[in-house]
Amino acid sequence: MSISIASSVTAAELAAAGSAANSAVPVQRPAPVTNGSADTVKLSESQQVYQLYNQGQTVSQIASGLSLTVELVNSYLGIASGAS
């Protein structure tokens, strides 16, 4: 699978924007085109936990935010519980 990323702004528009920067007329640029769901990535529950943890959230914050138990969040992160 290949993904193509193309800019909606042409070289001529960029040149015009550069020269128009000194004028009083604002440059109108086309709105970015999005494909709605094509731009969305679905993360698994464990991936969400890992990402939130890497962003600095605590285990209890993650558990609460994702409606999970602390034990399950610890399991996803590979954190052993204190009880043996």
Backbone torsions as a table, in degrees:
resi	resn	phi	psi	omega
1	MET	NA	134.1	176.8
2	SER	-121.1	149.0	180.0
3	ILE	-119.7	128.4	178.8
4	SER	-105.1	129.7	177.3
5	ILE	-116.4	119.3	-178.5
6	ALA	-124.6	145.2	177.8
7	SER	-86.9	143.1	177.8
8	SER	-88.9	1.5	-180.0
9	VAL	-106.8	124.6	-179.2
10	THR	-85.1	167.1	178.6
11	ALA	-62.2	-37.3	179.2
12	ALA	-64.4	-39.3	178.3
13	GLU	-66.3	-38.0	177.6
14	LEU	-64.6	-42.1	179.0
15	ALA	-64.6	-42.1	179.1
16	ALA	-64.4	-37.5	179.4
17	ALA	-65.8	-38.0	179.0
18	GLY	-65.3	-42.4	179.7
19	SER	-76.0	-28.4	-179.9
20	ALA	-78.1	-13.6	-178.6
21	ALA	-62.4	-26.3	179.9
22	ASN	-88.2	-8.8	-179.6
23	SER	-95.4	170.0	-178.6
24	ALA	-85.4	-8.0	-177.7
25	VAL	-87.2	123.1	179.9
26	PRO	-69.9	146.3	179.2
27	VAL	-86.2	129.0	176.9
28	GLN	-99.4	122.7	179.2
29	ARG	-107.0	146.1	178.1
30	PRO	-65.2	146.8	178.8
31	ALA	-68.5	144.3	177.9
32	PRO	-62.7	142.7	-179.5
33	VAL	-93.0	126.8	176.5
34	THR	-120.1	154.6	-179.0
35	ASN	-104.7	22.9	178.5
36	GLY	59.5	-110.8	-175.0
37	SER	-68.7	-18.3	178.8
38	ALA	-66.4	-22.0	-179.5
39	ASP	-94.6	6.3	-175.2
40	THR	-104.9	136.4	176.7
41	VAL	-115.6	129.3	179.2
42	LYS	-93.3	119.1	178.4
43	LEU	-96.5	143.0	175.1
44	SER	-69.3	165.3	-179.9
45	GLU	-57.9	-44.2	-179.0
46	SER	-66.9	-35.8	177.6
47	GLN	-67.4	-38.0	176.8
48	GLN	-62.1	-44.4	179.3
49	VAL	-59.4	-48.7	-177.8
50	TYR	-62.1	-42.6	-179.8
51	GLN	-65.0	-45.6	179.4
52	LEU	-63.4	-38.5	178.3
53	TYR	-63.8	-41.9	178.3
54	ASN	-68.4	-21.2	177.1
55	GLN	-85.5	-0.1	174.1
56	GLY	102.9	3.4	178.8
57	GLN	-76.4	148.1	178.1
58	THR	-79.4	164.0	179.6
59	VAL	-58.5	-43.7	-179.0
60	SER	-67.0	-35.5	176.5
61	GLN	-65.1	-42.3	179.3
62	ILE	-64.0	-46.7	-179.0
63	ALA	-59.2	-45.1	-179.4
64	SER	-66.6	-45.9	-177.2
65	GLY	-65.4	-33.2	-178.7
66	LEU	-102.0	5.8	-178.8
67	SER	56.7	48.4	178.3
68	LEU	-119.1	165.9	173.8
69	THR	-82.7	154.5	176.8
70	VAL	-61.0	-37.5	-179.8
71	GLU	-62.2	-40.7	179.7
72	LEU	-68.2	-41.1	177.6
73	VAL	-62.1	-45.1	177.7
74	ASN	-60.6	-38.8	178.4
75	SER	-62.7	-45.8	178.2
76	TYR	-59.9	-35.9	-177.7
77	LEU	-86.6	-6.3	-179.3
78	GLY	74.6	27.7	178.7
79	ILE	-95.2	121.4	180.0
80	ALA	-75.9	142.8	177.7
81	SER	-74.9	159.3	-177.7
82	GLY	-71.9	-23.8	-178.6
83	ALA	-84.6	141.3	179.6
84	SER	-111.3	NA	NA
